[in-house]
Amino acid sequence: MGKGLAEALIEIPSTYDEEYKQFFLNKDFYSPGYLSSLAAFLSFQHVLERNFDCECPNNNSYLETLGLYHILWGRKAPYQVGNGQYYTPITQLLSVESTDDVTASINSCLRHFTGYTDGDIPEGLAKLTHVVGELLDNVWSHGFSTGFAMAQKTAVPYTDRKDFYLEFSIVDKGLGFLEEAKRSGKSKEHNLNTDICALKWCLKKGNSTKHANDIDEWVQQLPPEHTGDSPYGAGIGANYEVNHHQGLGLAHLVELIEKCHGSLVIASGEAMLTIGEDGQRTECNLYNPWKGVAISCKFKLSLLLKEIENTDDDEVLALMDRLKGGV
């Protein structure tokens, strides 16, 4: 199955040669969780292209196709075959526009995955695409432009390509859950004094590290494409940011993972938590703390279908029929 986010958080900091600022990538299969972490780490450490060595020519070619060399070192943007159908390029969440772009790209992959390439989509799929956008907005807002994201569709081994995984990952090198909780005052309010406490608190519905003072309810919102001075004048506050999220992305993601028997790896600081396809949660401490937040989730189509078949929810019945090949 190759290496995912859990392996990345252990291997990448250990592999990095801090003295010479060099990184060597061994030959292997790497998932979106690993590759998003790699992009965030190399960017954060300001690793030069000449100090990055990829052993495997196939991996090197794939990294170039995904746009790693383009976004980190300014190479010409690659021509991407299958973008939006089988994978999305690695994208840095630098602005509202880039966050919207990667959201659209990942959701395009979801639509192709389920066969909804045109027209309206059922409510069940709409919920999943909403979670993706919500989560990306949250990471961009807290990640200070250090966030990277991508998605990939792969065949489940030994199924003769009759079953597929869809994995998407979002990783940043921002403050992380605990430092955000301290910044907002939520750490004292809720007695959050360790990384794992802050992580688990942020997974619960209704909890957010966003401080009330972070939002000016009277500020005038400017469109992303606006340039120059504010048209409202110097006396009226104006903000280019259009994301006023309420921190619900993680809670919604966990709910979706558990309902659809997906898997999740999420880490921040010294803490890493995993949720398996059976719903079992496992906690562990990272030897090399990850500054920021790292998230990777994976859904298997067969398990998704099984869960949908057991529901009486009209919102997902249409999705079930579509996935089965119905009209």
RANOR-V584897 format. One record per pair of residues at least 12 apart in sequence whose ideal C-beta (glycine too) atoms are under 7 Angstrom apart, sorted by the first residue. I is the first residue (numbers start at 1). J is the second residue. If there is no record, write none. Layout:
i | j
I | J
I | J
This chain:
i | j
2 | 28
2 | 29
2 | 30
2 | 31
3 | 28
3 | 29
3 | 30
3 | 31
3 | 34
4 | 31
4 | 33
4 | 34
4 | 265
4 | 296
5 | 33
5 | 34
5 | 37
5 | 169
5 | 265
5 | 294
5 | 296
6 | 265
6 | 272
6 | 274
7 | 34
8 | 33
8 | 34
8 | 37
8 | 38
9 | 37
9 | 267
9 | 272
9 | 286
9 | 290
9 | 294
12 | 37
12 | 38
12 | 41
13 | 288
14 | 288
16 | 45
20 | 51
21 | 45
21 | 47
21 | 51
22 | 51
23 | 42
23 | 47
23 | 51
23 | 52
24 | 53
25 | 53
25 | 54
25 | 55
25 | 59
26 | 55
27 | 55
27 | 56
27 | 59
31 | 152
31 | 167
32 | 150
32 | 151
32 | 152
32 | 167
32 | 168
32 | 169
32 | 296
33 | 167
33 | 169
33 | 265
33 | 296
35 | 66
35 | 90
35 | 150
36 | 90
36 | 148
36 | 149
36 | 150
36 | 169
36 | 170
36 | 171
37 | 171
37 | 294
39 | 68
39 | 72
39 | 90
39 | 148
40 | 146
40 | 148
40 | 171
40 | 172
40 | 173
42 | 72
43 | 72
44 | 146
44 | 173
49 | 69
49 | 73
64 | 78
65 | 78
65 | 80
66 | 89
66 | 90
66 | 150
67 | 89
67 | 90
68 | 90
71 | 90
71 | 92
84 | 105
84 | 108
84 | 109
84 | 112
85 | 109
85 | 112
86 | 153
87 | 151
87 | 152
87 | 153
88 | 102
88 | 105
88 | 106
88 | 109
88 | 150
88 | 151
89 | 150
90 | 148
90 | 150
91 | 148
91 | 149
91 | 150
92 | 147
92 | 148
93 | 136
93 | 139
93 | 140
93 | 143
93 | 145
93 | 147
93 | 149
94 | 145
96 | 224
96 | 241
96 | 242
96 | 243
97 | 224
99 | 136
99 | 137
99 | 140
102 | 136
102 | 149
103 | 132
103 | 133
103 | 136
106 | 132
106 | 151
106 | 168
107 | 129
107 | 132
109 | 151
109 | 153
110 | 125
110 | 128
110 | 129
110 | 166
113 | 153
113 | 166
114 | 319
114 | 322
114 | 323
115 | 322
116 | 322
122 | 315
122 | 316
122 | 318
122 | 319
122 | 322
123 | 315
123 | 316
124 | 308
124 | 315
124 | 316
124 | 319
125 | 319
128 | 256
131 | 249
131 | 252
131 | 253
131 | 256
132 | 168
134 | 245
134 | 248
134 | 249
134 | 252
135 | 170
135 | 249
135 | 253
136 | 149
136 | 170
137 | 243
137 | 245
138 | 245
138 | 247
138 | 249
139 | 170
139 | 172
139 | 293
140 | 243
141 | 243
141 | 245
142 | 174
142 | 175
142 | 180
143 | 172
143 | 174
143 | 292
144 | 174
146 | 172
146 | 173
146 | 174
146 | 292
147 | 170
147 | 171
147 | 172
148 | 171
149 | 169
149 | 170
150 | 169
151 | 166
151 | 167
151 | 168
152 | 167
153 | 166
156 | 300
163 | 300
163 | 301
163 | 302
164 | 301
165 | 298
165 | 299
165 | 300
166 | 299
167 | 296
167 | 297
167 | 298
168 | 297
169 | 295
169 | 296
170 | 295
171 | 294
171 | 295
172 | 292
172 | 293
173 | 291
173 | 292
174 | 292
174 | 293
176 | 268
176 | 269
176 | 291
176 | 292
176 | 293
177 | 195
177 | 198
177 | 199
177 | 202
177 | 209
177 | 268
177 | 293
178 | 192
178 | 195
178 | 198
178 | 268
178 | 269
180 | 209
181 | 198
181 | 209
184 | 209
184 | 210
184 | 211
185 | 211
186 | 209
195 | 268
195 | 269
195 | 270
195 | 271
196 | 271
196 | 283
199 | 266
199 | 268
199 | 271
199 | 273
202 | 250
203 | 250
203 | 251
203 | 254
204 | 251
205 | 248
205 | 251
207 | 247
208 | 246
208 | 247
209 | 247
210 | 247
215 | 244
216 | 237
218 | 237
219 | 237
219 | 238
219 | 239
220 | 232
220 | 236
220 | 237
220 | 238
221 | 239
221 | 242
222 | 238
222 | 239
222 | 240
224 | 240
224 | 242
226 | 240
253 | 297
257 | 275
257 | 297
258 | 275
258 | 279
259 | 307
260 | 299
260 | 303
260 | 304
260 | 307
261 | 277
261 | 303
261 | 307
262 | 277
262 | 297
262 | 298
262 | 299
263 | 275
263 | 276
263 | 277
263 | 297
263 | 298
264 | 297
265 | 296
266 | 295
267 | 286
267 | 290
267 | 294
268 | 290
268 | 292
268 | 293
269 | 289
269 | 290
270 | 285
270 | 286
270 | 289
271 | 283
271 | 285
272 | 284
272 | 286
277 | 303
305 | 320
305 | 323
308 | 320
